[in-house]
């Protein structure tokens, strides 16, 4: 547990502006950094609130505090990694400042809530279901119960508003700036949870078949948000391509309710209470990390009903003779086998095999990755549906979804089955159904005269396969529980093996 023993007194859950690409001068970088530190690392007490006021620290000291919070190298300088983090969408609650040193929760465990009004973006029933499920996230791990009332006073009120709204010291700033804010039990406005009606809200619910909660299509040149100038602390005019970004009401509401129950932000990237908004591509995923659970149980204790505890996913068994994989990629000297929410790290020639969680290293990635490959720049590209994410090694950093059309695929291609990078030629092979495309990593363009039929150029590989990767000059193709070793020079299959042969089973 990283930050939950200090609980927030002033609460305003908001997100920094998307930052669009462009060259900035050193002066503009310093301006961006100064505004960032003033907003998140120099918080003044509000009138009538308890807590302690952060000291007026030097610029370098606050940079170091920020770097330590985000797990960066603590240099005290506005370096590239620090600027990258400062440019990412995030919550507007300060990372230091107004905290109390007690555990200020509600004095009761039976709480009521009321939905004051509705967003026109969603059906009323979907709003109600999303809010209900947001409360269930917390009742599953605590003794808390939440019942809805339709009129009169409630402990927690849910409301949609825009701009300056009545009886609230905070204001909204239009699309993509502030998503919402909430006030904890120790605040005079305790239990108030407000969402910005200027956002586009959606329901990402199992009942709807698990629709993606992040439908906004980013422009082709956007990988990580960036601004041509330092962002203001209020909303700016947003480019048209960002006006269709939609936010999962259940996920944002669960975060806000965490504040309303007394939680501060967590510095753990995979936590629900981490400052940044991270969509869940799979609505069946339980959004709480162990850090979230430790924090809320520090206030209210564990659930009194064992049946309420979230069911952890069954871990795949690496020596299961029927095991299959979602995607496989190399990563430096390792081979990464992805399956559901997990992956195995294999060191060829070594008996050691490690099972890890995807969210531990790459919190922004969805589960059930469909294809992946490592390029020559120590970057791994992960694919799911018609989007991909670019991550540098094992760094805990966001990867922002980008349409596969950026790579040159036609609109008819909706997903990638497998991808392999050939180190000898600098070409990446993308396999889709019974066809494949070839991409030149140096020119960053598709080769001409593609797609081609897979069986024509890879005889013996005549099935649609699940995953592929390159090792020691050979391509390995995986389908179901078997793999085919393919010699690129001889253009033939030279071996068929069980999938788990890499695990020393």
Protein Blocks (a to p, Z undefined) as FASTA:
>chain_A
ZZlmpccfbdcddddddddeddddfklmmmmmmmmmmmmmoccddehiacdddddddfkl
mmmmmmmmnopacehpacfklmmmmmpccdfbdfbhjdcfbdcddfbfbdcdddfbacfk
bcfklmmmmmmmmmmmmmmmmcbdcdddfedjdfbdcdddehjdehiabdcebehiafbd
cddfkbmkgoiacddfkbccddddfkloopafblbccdfklmbgcdfbdcdfbdcdddfk
lmmpccdfklmmmmmmmmmnopacdfbfkbmklmbdcddfblkbcfbdfklmmmmmmmno
pafblklpccddddddfklmkbccfbdcdehjaccddehjbccdddehiabdcdddfklm
mmmbcehifbdcddfkopacddehjbdcddehjbdcddddddfklnopafklmbdfbdcd
dfknopacddehjbccdddfklopacehiacdfklmmghiacccfbdcdeehiacddehj
bccdddfklopafbdcdfklmnoZZ
